[in-house]
Amino acid sequence: MALLAKETLCTTHLVEETGARQTNLSNHLRVLREAGVVETEPCGRFTYYRLRPDVIARLAGQFSDLAESARNAADNKRACP
């Protein structure tokens, strides 16, 4: 995702940069798109992807809260029935 933070890229660019297979990359991008993390822009026969900074910022806050909860709960262990 760091690549998408710097510029808007199509799957061809992402395949070249990451070495991932196109089908695998497309599946991951679909999940990110459905989650609202990336948005798309059609351009001819290509689709360009870019991160949604507002969503990334909100997720960062939620991950920070989650990390704090995990730190506080490190010694909490629920008993098995």
CNS distance restraints for C-alpha pairs under 8 A (distance, minus, plus):
assign (resid   1 and name CA) (resid   5 and name CA) 6.53 0.50 0.50
assign (resid   1 and name CA) (resid  51 and name CA) 7.81 0.50 0.50
assign (resid   2 and name CA) (resid   6 and name CA) 6.92 0.50 0.50
assign (resid   3 and name CA) (resid   7 and name CA) 6.81 0.50 0.50
assign (resid   3 and name CA) (resid  14 and name CA) 7.96 0.50 0.50
assign (resid   4 and name CA) (resid   8 and name CA) 5.86 0.50 0.50
assign (resid   4 and name CA) (resid   9 and name CA) 6.59 0.50 0.50
assign (resid   4 and name CA) (resid  49 and name CA) 7.24 0.50 0.50
assign (resid   4 and name CA) (resid  50 and name CA) 5.55 0.50 0.50
assign (resid   4 and name CA) (resid  51 and name CA) 5.94 0.50 0.50
assign (resid   5 and name CA) (resid  50 and name CA) 7.28 0.50 0.50
assign (resid   5 and name CA) (resid  51 and name CA) 6.22 0.50 0.50
assign (resid   7 and name CA) (resid  50 and name CA) 7.08 0.50 0.50
assign (resid   8 and name CA) (resid  48 and name CA) 6.15 0.50 0.50
assign (resid   8 and name CA) (resid  49 and name CA) 5.55 0.50 0.50
assign (resid   8 and name CA) (resid  50 and name CA) 4.87 0.50 0.50
assign (resid   9 and name CA) (resid  13 and name CA) 5.93 0.50 0.50
assign (resid   9 and name CA) (resid  14 and name CA) 6.75 0.50 0.50
assign (resid   9 and name CA) (resid  48 and name CA) 5.11 0.50 0.50
assign (resid   9 and name CA) (resid  49 and name CA) 5.42 0.50 0.50
assign (resid   9 and name CA) (resid  50 and name CA) 6.86 0.50 0.50
assign (resid  10 and name CA) (resid  14 and name CA) 6.45 0.50 0.50
assign (resid  10 and name CA) (resid  46 and name CA) 6.47 0.50 0.50
assign (resid  10 and name CA) (resid  47 and name CA) 5.55 0.50 0.50
assign (resid  10 and name CA) (resid  48 and name CA) 4.17 0.50 0.50
assign (resid  10 and name CA) (resid  49 and name CA) 5.94 0.50 0.50
assign (resid  11 and name CA) (resid  15 and name CA) 6.01 0.50 0.50
assign (resid  11 and name CA) (resid  22 and name CA) 7.08 0.50 0.50
assign (resid  11 and name CA) (resid  25 and name CA) 7.35 0.50 0.50
assign (resid  11 and name CA) (resid  26 and name CA) 7.19 0.50 0.50
assign (resid  11 and name CA) (resid  46 and name CA) 7.85 0.50 0.50
assign (resid  11 and name CA) (resid  47 and name CA) 7.23 0.50 0.50
assign (resid  11 and name CA) (resid  48 and name CA) 7.20 0.50 0.50
assign (resid  11 and name CA) (resid  49 and name CA) 7.93 0.50 0.50
assign (resid  12 and name CA) (resid  16 and name CA) 6.31 0.50 0.50
assign (resid  12 and name CA) (resid  22 and name CA) 7.73 0.50 0.50
assign (resid  13 and name CA) (resid  17 and name CA) 6.13 0.50 0.50
assign (resid  14 and name CA) (resid  18 and name CA) 5.87 0.50 0.50
assign (resid  14 and name CA) (resid  19 and name CA) 7.84 0.50 0.50
assign (resid  14 and name CA) (resid  20 and name CA) 7.89 0.50 0.50
assign (resid  14 and name CA) (resid  25 and name CA) 7.83 0.50 0.50
assign (resid  15 and name CA) (resid  19 and name CA) 5.25 0.50 0.50
assign (resid  15 and name CA) (resid  20 and name CA) 5.39 0.50 0.50
assign (resid  15 and name CA) (resid  21 and name CA) 6.46 0.50 0.50
assign (resid  15 and name CA) (resid  22 and name CA) 6.09 0.50 0.50
assign (resid  15 and name CA) (resid  25 and name CA) 7.28 0.50 0.50
assign (resid  16 and name CA) (resid  20 and name CA) 7.88 0.50 0.50
assign (resid  20 and name CA) (resid  24 and name CA) 6.80 0.50 0.50
assign (resid  20 and name CA) (resid  25 and name CA) 6.28 0.50 0.50
assign (resid  21 and name CA) (resid  25 and name CA) 6.12 0.50 0.50
assign (resid  22 and name CA) (resid  26 and name CA) 5.98 0.50 0.50
assign (resid  23 and name CA) (resid  27 and name CA) 6.21 0.50 0.50
assign (resid  24 and name CA) (resid  28 and name CA) 6.41 0.50 0.50
assign (resid  25 and name CA) (resid  29 and name CA) 6.12 0.50 0.50
assign (resid  26 and name CA) (resid  30 and name CA) 6.05 0.50 0.50
assign (resid  27 and name CA) (resid  31 and name CA) 6.45 0.50 0.50
assign (resid  28 and name CA) (resid  32 and name CA) 6.29 0.50 0.50
assign (resid  29 and name CA) (resid  33 and name CA) 5.96 0.50 0.50
assign (resid  29 and name CA) (resid  38 and name CA) 7.74 0.50 0.50
assign (resid  30 and name CA) (resid  34 and name CA) 6.06 0.50 0.50
assign (resid  31 and name CA) (resid  35 and name CA) 6.11 0.50 0.50
assign (resid  32 and name CA) (resid  36 and name CA) 6.21 0.50 0.50
assign (resid  32 and name CA) (resid  37 and name CA) 5.23 0.50 0.50
assign (resid  32 and name CA) (resid  38 and name CA) 5.81 0.50 0.50
assign (resid  33 and name CA) (resid  37 and name CA) 5.86 0.50 0.50
assign (resid  33 and name CA) (resid  38 and name CA) 5.01 0.50 0.50
assign (resid  33 and name CA) (resid  39 and name CA) 6.06 0.50 0.50
assign (resid  33 and name CA) (resid  40 and name CA) 7.74 0.50 0.50
assign (resid  36 and name CA) (resid  52 and name CA) 7.63 0.50 0.50
assign (resid  36 and name CA) (resid  55 and name CA) 7.33 0.50 0.50
assign (resid  37 and name CA) (resid  51 and name CA) 6.05 0.50 0.50
assign (resid  37 and name CA) (resid  52 and name CA) 5.64 0.50 0.50
assign (resid  37 and name CA) (resid  55 and name CA) 5.99 0.50 0.50
assign (resid  37 and name CA) (resid  56 and name CA) 6.81 0.50 0.50
assign (resid  38 and name CA) (resid  49 and name CA) 6.32 0.50 0.50
assign (resid  38 and name CA) (resid  50 and name CA) 5.41 0.50 0.50
assign (resid  38 and name CA) (resid  51 and name CA) 4.41 0.50 0.50
assign (resid  38 and name CA) (resid  52 and name CA) 5.43 0.50 0.50
assign (resid  39 and name CA) (resid  49 and name CA) 5.74 0.50 0.50
assign (resid  39 and name CA) (resid  50 and name CA) 5.59 0.50 0.50
assign (resid  39 and name CA) (resid  51 and name CA) 6.45 0.50 0.50
assign (resid  39 and name CA) (resid  52 and name CA) 6.66 0.50 0.50
assign (resid  40 and name CA) (resid  47 and name CA) 6.35 0.50 0.50
assign (resid  40 and name CA) (resid  48 and name CA) 5.48 0.50 0.50
assign (resid  40 and name CA) (resid  49 and name CA) 4.68 0.50 0.50
assign (resid  40 and name CA) (resid  50 and name CA) 6.58 0.50 0.50
assign (resid  41 and name CA) (resid  47 and name CA) 5.66 0.50 0.50
assign (resid  41 and name CA) (resid  48 and name CA) 5.01 0.50 0.50
assign (resid  41 and name CA) (resid  49 and name CA) 6.48 0.50 0.50
assign (resid  42 and name CA) (resid  46 and name CA) 6.08 0.50 0.50
assign (resid  42 and name CA) (resid  47 and name CA) 4.47 0.50 0.50
assign (resid  42 and name CA) (resid  48 and name CA) 6.15 0.50 0.50
assign (resid  43 and name CA) (resid  47 and name CA) 5.84 0.50 0.50
assign (resid  43 and name CA) (resid  48 and name CA) 7.00 0.50 0.50
assign (resid  51 and name CA) (resid  56 and name CA) 7.66 0.50 0.50
assign (resid  52 and name CA) (resid  56 and name CA) 6.37 0.50 0.50
assign (resid  53 and name CA) (resid  57 and name CA) 6.03 0.50 0.50
assign (resid  54 and name CA) (resid  58 and name CA) 6.27 0.50 0.50
assign (resid  55 and name CA) (resid  59 and name CA) 6.10 0.50 0.50
assign (resid  56 and name CA) (resid  60 and name CA) 6.08 0.50 0.50
assign (resid  57 and name CA) (resid  61 and name CA) 6.49 0.50 0.50
assign (resid  58 and name CA) (resid  62 and name CA) 6.40 0.50 0.50
assign (resid  59 and name CA) (resid  63 and name CA) 6.05 0.50 0.50
assign (resid  60 and name CA) (resid  64 and name CA) 6.14 0.50 0.50
assign (resid  61 and name CA) (resid  65 and name CA) 6.29 0.50 0.50
assign (resid  62 and name CA) (resid  66 and name CA) 6.12 0.50 0.50
assign (resid  63 and name CA) (resid  67 and name CA) 6.06 0.50 0.50
assign (resid  64 and name CA) (resid  68 and name CA) 6.32 0.50 0.50
assign (resid  65 and name CA) (resid  69 and name CA) 6.27 0.50 0.50
assign (resid  66 and name CA) (resid  70 and name CA) 6.19 0.50 0.50
assign (resid  67 and name CA) (resid  71 and name CA) 6.20 0.50 0.50
assign (resid  68 and name CA) (resid  72 and name CA) 6.29 0.50 0.50
assign (resid  69 and name CA) (resid  73 and name CA) 6.08 0.50 0.50
assign (resid  70 and name CA) (resid  74 and name CA) 5.93 0.50 0.50
